[in-house]
């Protein structure tokens, strides 16, 4: 790790390679836990909603639970700003450890919360508080992890190793689905509603402690000079000297988050409501395609090491612009689960051109003293606005009988990504001078 902090360039010894790969695994494990904890709420809401909200219509209960889920997205920009400053002023390691501890606290609080029948309105308020804590945590996780992985990755393989941020992000979603699936095999619905929904949050809290212990072993990648700089963690410096880079992050994340949630979170509902597939079939397709998508990340990350980040992003924006409408239309009219699955995998391969290099392409645009803040805040703002709203916008346009307008909305955002990608330098980056 000393080579990272000191900025030396050269060949890595076997011991150095082993240290860096372990650090990447330790940092990524925390990322998996954070996203598992964040998304397990969505999958268990159907069971715990009646316990925290007044007895009323089931749809109203789910909407109230969904509103609390949305609060987590709204807290992300604050988390990106808060943890970005910590990472740039106190160190990447400190930020990563605090982030996963906060996620642990949020999950543990939900796991032990009394219900509405026990403490009244305090129950949903405490649930809201727990989700706010988790939203802050996951909002800060992206920037700090992206920065750390980009700085610790082996020179010439940064794309490959940085891709593990999305490997573990997707893995967290898959793990959440898997835990719920296993619980459904052993517990009946009354048991799941009574106490079973708490189990995933306990698992999340325990694994967060393990991730925290792993992260405490990490070596710091930021140099003392960068951490003690007067410009460290200053958003005014970003806006004054790196405004173009910050706006580029906003543009990339707006389109990238929108299409990511379109083909992952929203796709299950799209298969049910538009392709008219049974719920179990749609769930199975989503599980298989998400697994394939997760496995794609290192492959596309390695590809970016060969062809360059600029080329990866331009292909992403270009193919996303040209193929979103045809793919969404074809998926909606797919005659079989296999056809739908293949089409979704094609779409996710296009998205992988972005997600596999999402961390590195943004981190490479900022100097070390403001890197975590620039990446974290830019990502969190666009992710909350465009990623968090993707499903709502799609469903609302469908309700208005203009479903195809959503396809064109995604296409428009992909065109912006393509234009933004043209502004990327072909080779130079701040990270090249850091190593």
Steps between C-alpha positions, in 0.01 A plus 500: 500500500791737555548526127152638466546765764843607387417507131780273382481322167644160432447127499315338790655232713298187574444618859376839377258338255367275774448796735314698240276214393412430865424869550271500196316195633467650850368832369265325257360270770382806689337630184309172465378517858392863465290430192356181648386695805359783290300283258377235743254765622325501160466121493366468858262799490209283394531314833580778748287786361191405708714500817612861468209682340139534618273218397357608166496400136799277408591723207514804730727309738737410216498857372593624847780245519612605151503866606738412785713309247511811279632705794811285482564627147445861604760463776766381257623845386549599863687175563711555189597848621560397862707187430675663207637765735599235755679293234688801360591649840526200735579222256322245282531229765331712767209579269454136399500378861252764624274437203461128565458558877210736428341244270535241776328734745212567260442131433520406868251773590248368245555142620406581860236770447175468695190508280225761463271302730767516772621861490267675256629774268850472642543170310474642145704804609781275620475301177539826310801593713664162430449544125644851515812359667524229236448756223784713635721194520438365150521854360850532637598145409515553125745790492733360765503149351545629144790716613666226704468233230634734232800591714587152621443314171803370314629732231382385157213301659304779665192437287498130589542549875272804525224297336465308827311797642203408281565127537434539872223758452306257280606216727339681794168514314525132404587399854198690633271315256663167587451548876133582449459200269653264760284644778189442289594133474515451878250751642133546414354844437365558855846422643668731247265782598535434872878475533663351190549838328741599777744219418657663188568819697674299773709328231581841353610641836723199576665499157553876528705440815714248309543750215600767752770275643631431150503867413696584813788301350511722189800716426440867433542602135492878547830669581543721807572791268163463327310450826656809660451719195281807553308395190423151633128422499404847379200519269582861416831376354312240293262764365780747433767275351326175405151608400517326162597170667219534754242573231632202304439276802147639526437429131644149508313402814168645383495278193686209659277480809183537294580213263644288785175514699297456182655162420537381861248624758222599258540206261320252724187718504535567126499127428183459707301804387609531136631158394218339708718236660417331834663654806709192572623490140592869509687447828693205359595696188618791717712272719670332202563822309632677811744215559620514137528878532712470813736259321534743208656777707865376520492411129391849395734655756792313344377611157522864609866443595558406137285747308493788752228656717404751232428225248299299756286799590446601137389147410269505803342832404482413129351151537266620775372773269448270202367185670293602804170539311543179292607295805226624733239446228627148429513406870144625547376274222729203571319173446705291741707539817815391312453769236438764767804385697730513197378849407550626856852355507579687177373819660702435816813441292456854367452630854814312607708726279413768757458320830827307471698826475263727692738534794824545311377731223372750758791468743751562222357848445580643845824560693544306823412783740141531368453163328259331741290814539479567126407142414270446798289816478472493122391138504256539789317800353440344159429156646232642730337708224517261206568153642262530794219632279539253211234254612253772597537679166465176303187392686345846485547522122354152464198609704461796263498254207826638356738229617731540200573857612714348776712318240564830323579669832774241565618541140531876544710454815723251318557758227619743769741234630639455149557874457659530844728204418643684202649754742704238687877513444637199316779416743583758767354486851585610852537138604779449250705759685414361843657159435 
